[in-house]
Amino acid sequence: MLPASTQLLLFTQADVGGHALFRIVPVEVSVRPGQGRLWTDVSRGNAFTPAWQDHARHLSAVGRARYALPWDETDLHVSPRGRNVTLDGRSASLPLFVAWVALLAGLPLPKPFLGTGVALEAHGERLAPAPREFLQGKLGVAQSYVAQVFPRAGRVAVFVPEGSGFDPAPLTALDVRPVPTLTKAVDAVLGLKRRAEDAGAGG
């Protein structure tokens, strides 16, 4: 299985001149033989804040507790496919976790795989509902991306936190699918159940 890699599309929001700018940042993620470490590519002016790195380690801890996969025998490598990219938020929780599990399990991701959502450390794997204005902006970017890159794909699934507010009317190219937790997202995207001994535990 190893090494294995995939390109992940992350939705970002930045404040530019008092206006919210939403865009998609392609990131290459790979798993390679290792000891459960996280490697980040800071070449080409890219950067990862300590908060982002801490959150990635939190996702790793959730994964170890939920899935019998080689977490401790592999390292995760994360590399933005651009220049001067700073990853500093947690809204990549859902897509990063699903992609990480997919790579370790040797399962394919949908093409395209679209998702956004924050997992709060205080609540384990639970995804926090996204504010309407932020999610609407990210879904608008996803709508444009699908229309341009996959014009004949029909409605493409995009996974978001359950309980989030958004207006589905303009999202003609998207099938918005709410999920409550990280493992529910893995089940919805990959069809992979968590370990039987943990299936009844709360997230």
C-alpha positions as CSV (number, residue, x, y, z in Angstrom):
1,M,0.0,0.0,0.0
2,L,2.7,2.5,1.0
3,P,3.8,5.0,-0.1
4,A,0.4,6.5,-1.1
5,S,-0.7,10.1,-1.8
6,T,-3.6,12.1,-3.0
7,Q,-4.4,15.7,-3.8
8,L,-6.8,17.4,-1.3
9,L,-8.8,20.5,-2.0
10,L,-9.0,22.8,1.1
11,F,-11.4,25.7,1.3
12,T,-9.9,28.9,2.8
13,Q,-11.2,32.3,3.8
14,A,-9.1,35.4,4.1
15,D,-9.9,39.0,5.0
16,V,-8.7,41.2,2.2
17,G,-9.3,44.9,2.6
18,G,-12.2,44.3,4.9
19,H,-13.8,41.8,2.5
20,A,-14.0,38.0,2.8
21,L,-12.2,36.2,0.0
22,F,-12.8,32.5,-0.4
23,R,-10.7,30.2,-2.5
24,I,-9.6,26.6,-2.9
25,V,-6.0,25.6,-2.0
26,P,-4.8,22.3,-3.4
27,V,-2.7,20.3,-0.9
28,E,-0.8,17.1,-1.5
29,V,-1.1,14.6,1.4
30,S,0.8,11.3,1.6
31,V,1.5,8.6,4.0
32,R,4.9,6.9,4.1
33,P,6.6,4.4,6.4
34,G,7.5,6.1,9.7
35,Q,6.7,6.4,13.3
36,G,3.4,8.4,13.5
37,R,5.0,11.8,12.8
38,L,3.6,14.8,10.9
39,W,5.8,16.4,8.2
40,T,5.0,19.8,6.7
41,D,6.5,21.2,3.6
42,V,7.6,24.8,4.2
43,S,9.4,25.3,0.9
44,R,8.2,27.9,-1.6
45,G,7.3,30.3,1.2
46,N,4.7,28.0,2.6
47,A,4.0,27.9,6.4
48,F,1.9,26.0,9.0
49,T,1.0,27.6,12.3
50,P,1.6,25.7,15.5
51,A,-2.2,25.7,16.0
52,W,-2.7,23.9,12.7
53,Q,0.0,21.3,13.5
54,D,-1.5,20.7,17.0
55,H,-4.9,20.2,15.4
56,A,-3.5,17.6,12.9
57,R,-2.1,15.7,15.9
58,H,-5.6,15.8,17.4
59,L,-7.0,14.3,14.3
60,S,-4.3,11.6,14.5
61,A,-5.4,10.8,18.1
62,V,-9.0,10.5,17.0
63,G,-8.0,8.2,14.2
64,R,-6.0,5.9,16.4
65,A,-8.9,5.6,18.8
66,R,-11.4,4.8,16.1
67,Y,-9.7,2.8,13.3
68,A,-7.3,-0.2,13.4
69,L,-5.0,1.3,10.8
70,P,-1.2,1.7,10.7
71,W,-1.1,5.2,12.4
72,D,2.0,4.5,14.3
73,E,3.9,2.9,11.4
74,T,3.4,5.7,9.0
75,D,4.1,9.4,8.8
76,L,1.8,12.0,7.3
77,H,3.3,14.5,4.8
78,V,1.4,17.7,3.9
79,S,2.5,20.0,1.1
80,P,0.6,22.9,-0.4
81,R,0.6,22.9,-4.2
82,G,1.4,26.6,-4.5
83,R,3.5,29.4,-3.1
84,N,3.2,31.5,0.1
85,V,0.4,29.5,1.5
86,T,-0.1,29.6,5.3
87,L,-2.4,26.9,6.8
88,D,-3.5,28.3,10.1
89,G,-7.1,27.2,10.6
90,R,-9.0,24.0,11.5
91,S,-11.6,24.0,8.7
92,A,-9.6,21.3,7.0
93,S,-10.6,18.8,9.8
94,L,-13.2,16.9,7.8
95,P,-11.4,16.6,4.4
96,L,-7.9,16.0,6.0
97,F,-9.2,13.3,8.4
98,V,-11.2,11.5,5.6
99,A,-8.2,11.6,3.2
100,W,-5.8,10.4,5.9
101,V,-8.1,7.4,6.7
102,A,-8.5,6.7,3.0
103,L,-4.7,6.6,2.4
104,L,-4.1,4.3,5.4
105,A,-6.9,2.0,4.4
106,G,-6.0,1.9,0.7
107,L,-9.4,3.2,-0.3
108,P,-10.0,5.7,-3.2
109,L,-11.5,9.1,-2.6
110,P,-14.3,10.4,-4.8
111,K,-13.2,12.7,-7.6
112,P,-13.6,15.4,-6.8
113,F,-13.7,15.1,-3.0
114,L,-15.2,18.3,-1.5
115,G,-15.7,18.9,2.2
116,T,-15.1,21.4,4.9
117,G,-15.6,21.3,8.7
118,V,-14.0,22.1,12.0
119,A,-13.6,19.4,14.7
120,L,-13.4,20.9,18.1
121,E,-10.8,19.4,20.4
122,A,-13.0,19.9,23.4
123,H,-15.6,17.6,21.8
124,G,-13.4,14.9,20.2
125,E,-14.7,14.2,16.7
126,R,-17.8,16.3,16.7
127,L,-18.0,18.8,13.9
128,A,-19.0,22.3,14.9
129,P,-21.8,23.9,12.8
130,A,-20.4,26.4,10.4
131,P,-21.5,30.0,10.4
132,R,-23.8,30.7,7.4
133,E,-21.8,33.4,5.8
134,F,-18.5,31.4,5.9
135,L,-20.1,28.2,4.6
136,Q,-22.1,30.0,1.9
137,G,-18.8,31.6,0.6
138,K,-17.0,28.2,0.6
139,L,-19.9,26.5,-1.1
140,G,-20.0,29.3,-3.7
141,V,-16.3,28.6,-4.5
142,A,-17.1,24.8,-4.7
143,Q,-20.0,25.6,-7.1
144,S,-17.7,27.6,-9.4
145,Y,-15.0,24.9,-9.3
146,V,-17.4,22.0,-10.2
147,A,-19.0,24.0,-12.9
148,Q,-15.6,24.8,-14.5
149,V,-13.7,21.6,-13.9
150,F,-16.5,19.0,-14.0
151,P,-19.2,20.6,-16.1
152,R,-20.8,17.2,-17.0
153,A,-20.6,15.6,-13.6
154,G,-24.1,16.5,-12.5
155,R,-24.5,17.3,-8.8
156,V,-21.3,16.7,-6.9
157,A,-21.4,15.7,-3.2
158,V,-19.9,18.2,-0.7
159,F,-19.7,17.2,2.9
160,V,-20.3,19.9,5.6
161,P,-21.0,19.9,9.4
162,E,-24.5,19.0,10.4
163,G,-26.5,22.0,11.7
164,S,-24.8,24.5,9.5
165,G,-26.7,27.3,7.8
166,F,-26.6,27.8,4.1
167,D,-28.9,28.6,1.1
168,P,-29.1,25.6,-1.2
169,A,-30.9,27.5,-4.0
170,P,-27.8,28.8,-5.9
171,L,-25.9,25.5,-5.5
172,T,-27.1,23.9,-8.7
173,A,-23.9,21.8,-9.2
174,L,-23.6,20.6,-5.6
175,D,-25.3,18.0,-3.4
176,V,-24.7,19.3,0.1
177,R,-24.5,16.4,2.6
178,P,-24.3,17.3,6.3
179,V,-22.5,15.0,8.7
180,P,-22.2,15.3,12.5
181,T,-18.8,13.8,13.2
182,L,-15.5,12.9,11.7
183,T,-16.2,9.2,11.7
184,K,-19.7,9.7,10.2
185,A,-17.9,11.6,7.4
186,V,-15.6,8.7,6.8
187,D,-18.6,6.3,6.7
188,A,-20.4,8.6,4.3
189,V,-17.5,9.1,1.9
190,L,-15.6,5.8,2.2
191,G,-18.2,3.4,3.6
192,L,-15.6,2.5,6.3
193,K,-17.0,1.8,9.8
194,R,-15.1,2.5,13.0
195,R,-13.9,-0.4,15.1
196,A,-16.7,-2.5,16.6
197,E,-15.6,-1.9,20.1
198,D,-15.9,1.8,19.7
199,A,-19.1,1.9,17.6
200,G,-21.3,2.6,20.5
201,A,-19.1,5.3,22.0
202,G,-19.9,9.0,21.7
203,G,-17.7,11.4,19.8
